[in-house]
Amino acid sequence: MITFSYVTLFKSLISFYFEESILKRAIDKNLLGIEFFNPRDYTKNKHNKVDDYQAGGGAGLLMCPQPLFDTLKEIKKISPEAYFVFPAPAGKPFCQKDAKRLANKSHLVFVSGRYEGIDERVIEEFADEVFSIGDYVLTGGELASLVMSDAICRNIDGVLGNKDSLEEESFERDILEAPSFTKPAEFEGLRVPSEFLKGNHAKIANLKIEMAKLKTRYFRPDLYARINTR
Ligand code: 6GU
């Protein structure tokens, strides 16, 4: 059983995702537990304010340290093994190997900033890791937290029906997945590659490897350069 905690001002931006499909099943099977903390519930000022202007000027508001400090301290007190993940465009790239590694933790806490971000002192004090999910800017950390949660969750034992699907997929070996096909063999004049229909599994496996390499070279030359140096 792994617990995902979400520290967010907007629970509904996250909770909907666990109401269907695989992540719902993970919760129903007691493989995953989720909980929410709203930093607004921890404010000590009269108007429950969670944001303020930037020290030294700069566009936009930041989340203040106090509500987040008190929220995160509370989580640490309840759960000493809590591991704090901060989504931020300034983090290191989140990769498949991180998803696999973090699937072995017992309690992950995703701390989502809104507005222009979070006072850096919160990150310095609490962050175990800071991750970016790509080179673009989102309006808040919630979507990024969900992206990471999904990628982590499917690596937890028992969450996916078929273990093999974890072995063959994209990025497991720094190579993109080969194209795949289902029935019918011909649809609107478009055919499944003939070798796939003949049932020679060794030949199909080789063909898939070659197709995967071509696809990687075309779409991700950066990954392709890496597979050839190993
Ligand atoms: Cl993790 N957060 C935000 N706010 N924007 C991002 C991101 C994270 N990763 C890419 N853009």
py3Dmol code that shows the C-alpha trace and the ligand (Angstrom):
import py3Dmol

protein = """\
ATOM      1  CA  MET A   1       0.000   0.000   0.000  1.00  0.00           C
ATOM      2  CA  ILE A   2       1.373   3.359  -1.069  1.00  0.00           C
ATOM      3  CA  THR A   3      -0.144   6.697  -0.058  1.00  0.00           C
ATOM      4  CA  PHE A   4      -0.216   9.735  -2.322  1.00  0.00           C
ATOM      5  CA  SER A   5      -0.910  13.009  -0.492  1.00  0.00           C
ATOM      6  CA  TYR A   6      -1.723  16.143  -2.435  1.00  0.00           C
ATOM      7  CA  VAL A   7      -1.076  19.542  -0.969  1.00  0.00           C
ATOM      8  CA  THR A   8      -3.189  21.835  -3.120  1.00  0.00           C
ATOM      9  CA  LEU A   9      -5.587  24.769  -3.011  1.00  0.00           C
ATOM     10  CA  PHE A  10      -7.713  22.962  -5.630  1.00  0.00           C
ATOM     11  CA  LYS A  11      -8.514  19.390  -4.641  1.00  0.00           C
ATOM     12  CA  SER A  12     -11.016  18.996  -7.499  1.00  0.00           C
ATOM     13  CA  LEU A  13      -8.264  19.532 -10.097  1.00  0.00           C
ATOM     14  CA  ILE A  14      -6.776  16.250  -8.875  1.00  0.00           C
ATOM     15  CA  SER A  15      -9.497  14.084  -7.309  1.00  0.00           C
ATOM     16  CA  PHE A  16     -11.479  13.567 -10.537  1.00  0.00           C
ATOM     17  CA  TYR A  17      -8.650  11.541 -12.030  1.00  0.00           C
ATOM     18  CA  PHE A  18      -9.037   8.760  -9.463  1.00  0.00           C
ATOM     19  CA  GLU A  19     -12.718   8.234 -10.216  1.00  0.00           C
ATOM     20  CA  GLU A  20     -12.234   5.986 -13.252  1.00  0.00           C
ATOM     21  CA  SER A  21     -10.174   3.189 -14.669  1.00  0.00           C
ATOM     22  CA  ILE A  22      -6.833   1.916 -13.429  1.00  0.00           C
ATOM     23  CA  LEU A  23      -6.158   4.382 -10.632  1.00  0.00           C
ATOM     24  CA  LYS A  24      -9.656   3.867  -9.245  1.00  0.00           C
ATOM     25  CA  ARG A  25      -9.065   0.127  -9.299  1.00  0.00           C
ATOM     26  CA  ALA A  26      -5.735   0.623  -7.491  1.00  0.00           C
ATOM     27  CA  ILE A  27      -7.627   2.416  -4.712  1.00  0.00           C
ATOM     28  CA  ASP A  28     -10.405  -0.203  -4.640  1.00  0.00           C
ATOM     29  CA  LYS A  29      -7.767  -2.967  -4.365  1.00  0.00           C
ATOM     30  CA  ASN A  30      -6.087  -1.157  -1.435  1.00  0.00           C
ATOM     31  CA  LEU A  31      -2.860  -0.806  -3.403  1.00  0.00           C
ATOM     32  CA  LEU A  32      -3.142   2.993  -3.305  1.00  0.00           C
ATOM     33  CA  GLY A  33      -4.539   5.487  -0.803  1.00  0.00           C
ATOM     34  CA  ILE A  34      -4.982   9.182  -1.550  1.00  0.00           C
ATOM     35  CA  GLU A  35      -5.495  12.168   0.725  1.00  0.00           C
ATOM     36  CA  PHE A  36      -5.660  15.949   0.364  1.00  0.00           C
ATOM     37  CA  PHE A  37      -4.386  18.886   2.373  1.00  0.00           C
ATOM     38  CA  ASN A  38      -5.414  22.467   1.661  1.00  0.00           C
ATOM     39  CA  PRO A  39      -2.810  25.000   2.816  1.00  0.00           C
ATOM     40  CA  ARG A  40      -5.654  27.500   3.236  1.00  0.00           C
ATOM     41  CA  ASP A  41      -6.827  25.436   6.228  1.00  0.00           C
ATOM     42  CA  TYR A  42      -3.469  26.126   7.904  1.00  0.00           C
ATOM     43  CA  THR A  43      -3.319  29.922   7.492  1.00  0.00           C
ATOM     44  CA  LYS A  44      -2.835  32.037  10.599  1.00  0.00           C
ATOM     45  CA  ASN A  45      -3.897  35.391   9.135  1.00  0.00           C
ATOM     46  CA  LYS A  46      -7.375  36.843   9.371  1.00  0.00           C
ATOM     47  CA  HIS A  47      -8.383  36.488   5.720  1.00  0.00           C
ATOM     48  CA  ASN A  48      -6.881  33.032   5.157  1.00  0.00           C
ATOM     49  CA  LYS A  49      -4.518  34.514   2.617  1.00  0.00           C
ATOM     50  CA  VAL A  50      -2.065  32.031   1.038  1.00  0.00           C
ATOM     51  CA  ASP A  51      -0.263  34.275  -1.466  1.00  0.00           C
ATOM     52  CA  ASP A  52       1.675  37.545  -1.527  1.00  0.00           C
ATOM     53  CA  TYR A  53       3.759  39.872  -3.688  1.00  0.00           C
ATOM     54  CA  GLN A  54       7.310  38.925  -4.541  1.00  0.00           C
ATOM     55  CA  ALA A  55      10.137  40.268  -2.398  1.00  0.00           C
ATOM     56  CA  GLY A  56      12.227  42.616  -4.536  1.00  0.00           C
ATOM     57  CA  GLY A  57       9.421  42.991  -7.080  1.00  0.00           C
ATOM     58  CA  GLY A  58       8.527  40.848 -10.067  1.00  0.00           C
ATOM     59  CA  ALA A  59       5.302  39.934 -11.806  1.00  0.00           C
ATOM     60  CA  GLY A  60       2.714  37.822 -10.043  1.00  0.00           C
ATOM     61  CA  LEU A  61       2.012  36.411  -6.609  1.00  0.00           C
ATOM     62  CA  LEU A  62       3.811  33.647  -4.777  1.00  0.00           C
ATOM     63  CA  MET A  63       2.531  31.166  -2.214  1.00  0.00           C
ATOM     64  CA  CYS A  64       3.659  32.344   1.257  1.00  0.00           C
ATOM     65  CA  PRO A  65       5.796  30.132   3.475  1.00  0.00           C
ATOM     66  CA  GLN A  66       3.613  30.005   6.612  1.00  0.00           C
ATOM     67  CA  PRO A  67       0.572  28.001   5.401  1.00  0.00           C
ATOM     68  CA  LEU A  68       2.779  25.540   3.518  1.00  0.00           C
ATOM     69  CA  PHE A  69       5.261  25.173   6.390  1.00  0.00           C
ATOM     70  CA  ASP A  70       2.456  24.340   8.799  1.00  0.00           C
ATOM     71  CA  THR A  71       0.779  21.926   6.355  1.00  0.00           C
ATOM     72  CA  LEU A  72       3.996  20.068   5.595  1.00  0.00           C
ATOM     73  CA  LYS A  73       5.115  19.964   9.244  1.00  0.00           C
ATOM     74  CA  GLU A  74       1.773  18.394  10.113  1.00  0.00           C
ATOM     75  CA  ILE A  75       2.219  15.745   7.393  1.00  0.00           C
ATOM     76  CA  LYS A  76       5.752  14.982   8.667  1.00  0.00           C
ATOM     77  CA  LYS A  77       4.422  14.623  12.188  1.00  0.00           C
ATOM     78  CA  ILE A  78       1.691  12.170  11.128  1.00  0.00           C
ATOM     79  CA  SER A  79       3.962  10.315   8.722  1.00  0.00           C
ATOM     80  CA  PRO A  80       7.743  10.363   9.344  1.00  0.00           C
ATOM     81  CA  GLU A  81       8.351   8.372   6.160  1.00  0.00           C
ATOM     82  CA  ALA A  82       6.635  11.011   3.966  1.00  0.00           C
ATOM     83  CA  TYR A  83       8.727  11.814   0.879  1.00  0.00           C
ATOM     84  CA  PHE A  84       8.154  15.314  -0.534  1.00  0.00           C
ATOM     85  CA  VAL A  85       7.978  15.843  -4.292  1.00  0.00           C
ATOM     86  CA  PHE A  86       7.632  19.373  -5.661  1.00  0.00           C
ATOM     87  CA  PRO A  87       6.521  19.848  -9.268  1.00  0.00           C
ATOM     88  CA  ALA A  88       8.163  22.938 -10.740  1.00  0.00           C
ATOM     89  CA  PRO A  89       9.289  24.058 -14.194  1.00  0.00           C
ATOM     90  CA  ALA A  90      12.733  24.631 -12.643  1.00  0.00           C
ATOM     91  CA  GLY A  91      13.080  20.996 -11.504  1.00  0.00           C
ATOM     92  CA  LYS A  92      15.051  18.156 -13.041  1.00  0.00           C
ATOM     93  CA  PRO A  93      13.276  16.239 -15.828  1.00  0.00           C
ATOM     94  CA  PHE A  94      10.908  13.543 -14.527  1.00  0.00           C
ATOM     95  CA  CYS A  95      11.737  10.242 -16.261  1.00  0.00           C
ATOM     96  CA  GLN A  96      10.569   6.632 -16.326  1.00  0.00           C
ATOM     97  CA  LYS A  97      13.401   5.615 -14.005  1.00  0.00           C
ATOM     98  CA  ASP A  98      12.081   8.121 -11.438  1.00  0.00           C
ATOM     99  CA  ALA A  99       8.580   6.697 -11.816  1.00  0.00           C
ATOM    100  CA  LYS A 100       9.924   3.203 -11.073  1.00  0.00           C
ATOM    101  CA  ARG A 101      12.072   4.335  -8.166  1.00  0.00           C
ATOM    102  CA  LEU A 102       9.333   6.357  -6.487  1.00  0.00           C
ATOM    103  CA  ALA A 103       6.875   3.437  -6.810  1.00  0.00           C
ATOM    104  CA  ASN A 104       8.861   1.808  -3.973  1.00  0.00           C
ATOM    105  CA  LYS A 105       8.211   4.606  -1.449  1.00  0.00           C
ATOM    106  CA  SER A 106       5.453   4.156   1.118  1.00  0.00           C
ATOM    107  CA  HIS A 107       4.227   7.780   1.182  1.00  0.00           C
ATOM    108  CA  LEU A 108       4.651  10.433  -1.510  1.00  0.00           C
ATOM    109  CA  VAL A 109       3.550  14.008  -0.925  1.00  0.00           C
ATOM    110  CA  PHE A 110       3.015  16.173  -4.019  1.00  0.00           C
ATOM    111  CA  VAL A 111       3.142  19.864  -3.209  1.00  0.00           C
ATOM    112  CA  SER A 112       1.427  21.914  -5.901  1.00  0.00           C
ATOM    113  CA  GLY A 113       2.167  25.598  -6.244  1.00  0.00           C
ATOM    114  CA  ARG A 114      -0.209  28.054  -7.887  1.00  0.00           C
ATOM    115  CA  TYR A 115       0.250  31.635  -9.043  1.00  0.00           C
ATOM    116  CA  GLU A 116       3.886  32.283 -10.000  1.00  0.00           C
ATOM    117  CA  GLY A 117       5.164  29.552  -7.685  1.00  0.00           C
ATOM    118  CA  ILE A 118       6.207  28.916  -4.098  1.00  0.00           C
ATOM    119  CA  ASP A 119       8.499  30.872  -1.750  1.00  0.00           C
ATOM    120  CA  GLU A 120      11.875  29.154  -2.209  1.00  0.00           C
ATOM    121  CA  ARG A 121      12.296  28.608   1.542  1.00  0.00           C
ATOM    122  CA  VAL A 122       9.493  26.005   1.474  1.00  0.00           C
ATOM    123  CA  ILE A 123      11.342  24.057  -1.208  1.00  0.00           C
ATOM    124  CA  GLU A 124      14.676  24.328   0.623  1.00  0.00           C
ATOM    125  CA  GLU A 125      13.145  23.168   3.882  1.00  0.00           C
ATOM    126  CA  PHE A 126      10.950  20.305   2.675  1.00  0.00           C
ATOM    127  CA  ALA A 127      11.651  19.136  -0.872  1.00  0.00           C
ATOM    128  CA  ASP A 128      13.197  15.698  -1.241  1.00  0.00           C
ATOM    129  CA  GLU A 129      13.042  16.144  -5.012  1.00  0.00           C
ATOM    130  CA  VAL A 130      11.931  18.832  -7.479  1.00  0.00           C
ATOM    131  CA  PHE A 131      10.725  17.661 -10.881  1.00  0.00           C
ATOM    132  CA  SER A 132       9.671  19.275 -14.148  1.00  0.00           C
ATOM    133  CA  ILE A 133       7.495  17.310 -16.570  1.00  0.00           C
ATOM    134  CA  GLY A 134       8.676  19.176 -19.668  1.00  0.00           C
ATOM    135  CA  ASP A 135       9.898  22.427 -21.127  1.00  0.00           C
ATOM    136  CA  TYR A 136       6.737  24.521 -20.922  1.00  0.00           C
ATOM    137  CA  VAL A 137       4.994  26.386 -18.130  1.00  0.00           C
ATOM    138  CA  LEU A 138       1.746  25.193 -16.530  1.00  0.00           C
ATOM    139  CA  THR A 139      -0.557  27.390 -14.456  1.00  0.00           C
ATOM    140  CA  GLY A 140       0.030  25.241 -11.388  1.00  0.00           C
ATOM    141  CA  GLY A 141       1.580  22.033 -10.140  1.00  0.00           C
ATOM    142  CA  GLU A 142      -1.636  19.981 -10.050  1.00  0.00           C
ATOM    143  CA  LEU A 143      -1.463  18.581 -13.591  1.00  0.00           C
ATOM    144  CA  ALA A 144       2.222  17.806 -13.177  1.00  0.00           C
ATOM    145  CA  SER A 145       1.487  16.020  -9.874  1.00  0.00           C
ATOM    146  CA  LEU A 146      -1.143  13.928 -11.630  1.00  0.00           C
ATOM    147  CA  VAL A 147       1.185  13.102 -14.506  1.00  0.00           C
ATOM    148  CA  MET A 148       3.842  11.882 -12.086  1.00  0.00           C
ATOM    149  CA  SER A 149       1.281  10.033  -9.924  1.00  0.00           C
ATOM    150  CA  ASP A 150      -0.058   8.163 -12.932  1.00  0.00           C
ATOM    151  CA  ALA A 151       3.413   7.208 -14.157  1.00  0.00           C
ATOM    152  CA  ILE A 152       4.422   6.055 -10.651  1.00  0.00           C
ATOM    153  CA  CYS A 153       1.188   4.208  -9.885  1.00  0.00           C
ATOM    154  CA  ARG A 154       1.347   1.882 -12.872  1.00  0.00           C
ATOM    155  CA  ASN A 155       4.732   0.631 -11.632  1.00  0.00           C
ATOM    156  CA  ILE A 156       3.308  -0.523  -8.307  1.00  0.00           C
ATOM    157  CA  ASP A 157       3.011  -4.309  -8.105  1.00  0.00           C
ATOM    158  CA  GLY A 158      -0.535  -5.462  -8.843  1.00  0.00           C
ATOM    159  CA  VAL A 159      -1.807  -2.215 -10.368  1.00  0.00           C
ATOM    160  CA  LEU A 160      -1.560  -3.309 -14.003  1.00  0.00           C
ATOM    161  CA  GLY A 161      -3.296  -6.522 -14.983  1.00  0.00           C
ATOM    162  CA  ASN A 162      -0.499  -7.675 -17.264  1.00  0.00           C
ATOM    163  CA  LYS A 163       3.075  -7.413 -15.976  1.00  0.00           C
ATOM    164  CA  ASP A 164       4.504  -7.899 -19.466  1.00  0.00           C
ATOM    165  CA  SER A 165       3.097  -4.573 -20.558  1.00  0.00           C
ATOM    166  CA  LEU A 166       5.608  -2.904 -18.241  1.00  0.00           C
ATOM    167  CA  GLU A 167       8.530  -4.753 -19.804  1.00  0.00           C
ATOM    168  CA  GLU A 168       8.005  -3.927 -23.441  1.00  0.00           C
ATOM    169  CA  GLU A 169       6.956  -0.340 -23.403  1.00  0.00           C
ATOM    170  CA  SER A 170       8.556   2.919 -24.433  1.00  0.00           C
ATOM    171  CA  PHE A 171      11.529   4.168 -22.402  1.00  0.00           C
ATOM    172  CA  GLU A 172      12.139   0.901 -20.573  1.00  0.00           C
ATOM    173  CA  ARG A 173      15.282   0.608 -22.667  1.00  0.00           C
ATOM    174  CA  ASP A 174      15.586   4.205 -23.910  1.00  0.00           C
ATOM    175  CA  ILE A 175      13.875   3.219 -27.134  1.00  0.00           C
ATOM    176  CA  LEU A 176      10.396   4.073 -28.336  1.00  0.00           C
ATOM    177  CA  GLU A 177       7.816   1.345 -28.668  1.00  0.00           C
ATOM    178  CA  ALA A 178       7.354  -0.267 -32.076  1.00  0.00           C
ATOM    179  CA  PRO A 179       4.060   0.439 -33.853  1.00  0.00           C
ATOM    180  CA  SER A 180       1.369  -2.087 -32.924  1.00  0.00           C
ATOM    181  CA  PHE A 181      -1.801  -3.231 -34.635  1.00  0.00           C
ATOM    182  CA  THR A 182      -5.032  -5.020 -33.802  1.00  0.00           C
ATOM    183  CA  LYS A 183      -7.818  -6.535 -35.914  1.00  0.00           C
ATOM    184  CA  PRO A 184      -9.025  -6.388 -38.664  1.00  0.00           C
ATOM    185  CA  ALA A 185      -6.078  -7.248 -40.911  1.00  0.00           C
ATOM    186  CA  GLU A 186      -7.366  -4.698 -43.413  1.00  0.00           C
ATOM    187  CA  PHE A 187      -9.341  -1.566 -42.552  1.00  0.00           C
ATOM    188  CA  GLU A 188     -10.423   1.029 -45.128  1.00  0.00           C
ATOM    189  CA  GLY A 189      -7.722  -0.317 -47.433  1.00  0.00           C
ATOM    190  CA  LEU A 190      -5.005  -0.010 -44.763  1.00  0.00           C
ATOM    191  CA  ARG A 191      -3.230  -3.269 -43.998  1.00  0.00           C
ATOM    192  CA  VAL A 192      -1.462  -4.629 -40.944  1.00  0.00           C
ATOM    193  CA  PRO A 193       2.149  -5.366 -42.029  1.00  0.00           C
ATOM    194  CA  SER A 194       2.005  -8.843 -43.578  1.00  0.00           C
ATOM    195  CA  GLU A 195       4.703 -10.383 -41.375  1.00  0.00           C
ATOM    196  CA  PHE A 196       2.514  -9.711 -38.324  1.00  0.00           C
ATOM    197  CA  LEU A 197      -0.157 -12.014 -39.761  1.00  0.00           C
ATOM    198  CA  LYS A 198       2.103 -14.992 -40.445  1.00  0.00           C
ATOM    199  CA  GLY A 199       2.798 -16.020 -36.859  1.00  0.00           C
ATOM    200  CA  ASN A 200       6.594 -16.383 -36.960  1.00  0.00           C
ATOM    201  CA  HIS A 201       7.187 -14.873 -33.522  1.00  0.00           C
ATOM    202  CA  ALA A 202      10.973 -14.675 -33.724  1.00  0.00           C
ATOM    203  CA  LYS A 203      10.698 -12.829 -37.025  1.00  0.00           C
ATOM    204  CA  ILE A 204       8.020 -10.512 -35.677  1.00  0.00           C
ATOM    205  CA  ALA A 205      10.166  -9.745 -32.620  1.00  0.00           C
ATOM    206  CA  ASN A 206      13.125  -8.800 -34.832  1.00  0.00           C
ATOM    207  CA  LEU A 207      10.921  -6.705 -37.057  1.00  0.00           C
ATOM    208  CA  LYS A 208       9.566  -4.874 -34.022  1.00  0.00           C
ATOM    209  CA  ILE A 209      13.072  -4.091 -32.812  1.00  0.00           C
ATOM    210  CA  GLU A 210      13.997  -2.668 -36.234  1.00  0.00           C
ATOM    211  CA  MET A 211      10.796  -0.615 -36.389  1.00  0.00           C
ATOM    212  CA  ALA A 212      11.387   0.660 -32.857  1.00  0.00           C
ATOM    213  CA  LYS A 213      14.889   1.796 -33.800  1.00  0.00           C
ATOM    214  CA  LEU A 214      13.654   3.575 -36.938  1.00  0.00           C
ATOM    215  CA  LYS A 215      10.911   5.285 -34.994  1.00  0.00           C
ATOM    216  CA  THR A 216      13.335   6.386 -32.279  1.00  0.00           C
ATOM    217  CA  ARG A 217      15.838   7.707 -34.849  1.00  0.00           C
ATOM    218  CA  TYR A 218      13.086   9.704 -36.565  1.00  0.00           C
ATOM    219  CA  PHE A 219      11.198  11.141 -33.566  1.00  0.00           C
ATOM    220  CA  ARG A 220      13.850  11.173 -30.824  1.00  0.00           C
ATOM    221  CA  PRO A 221      17.361  11.525 -32.214  1.00  0.00           C
ATOM    222  CA  ASP A 222      18.508  12.388 -28.679  1.00  0.00           C
ATOM    223  CA  LEU A 223      17.426   8.945 -27.399  1.00  0.00           C
ATOM    224  CA  TYR A 224      18.728   7.233 -30.510  1.00  0.00           C
ATOM    225  CA  ALA A 225      22.206   8.655 -29.950  1.00  0.00           C
ATOM    226  CA  ARG A 226      22.144   7.095 -26.478  1.00  0.00           C
ATOM    227  CA  ILE A 227      21.119   3.548 -27.526  1.00  0.00           C
ATOM    228  CA  ASN A 228      24.007   3.384 -29.953  1.00  0.00           C
ATOM    229  CA  THR A 229      26.646   4.258 -27.392  1.00  0.00           C
ATOM    230  CA  ARG A 230      25.810   1.406 -25.022  1.00  0.00           C
TER     231      ARG A 230
END
"""
ligand_1 = """\
11
6GU
Cl 6.253 20.306 -12.630
N 4.993 22.615 -12.797
C 4.590 23.696 -13.475
N 3.879 24.637 -12.850
N 4.880 23.894 -14.741
C 5.591 22.950 -15.338
C 6.034 21.802 -14.710
C 5.719 21.660 -13.407
N 6.726 21.040 -15.573
C 6.700 21.707 -16.702
N 6.020 22.861 -16.578
"""
view = py3Dmol.view(width=600, height=400)
view.addModel(protein, "pdb")
view.setStyle({"model": 0}, {"cartoon": {"style": "trace"}})
view.addModel(ligand_1, "xyz")
view.setStyle({"model": 1}, {"stick": {}})
view.zoomTo()
view.show()
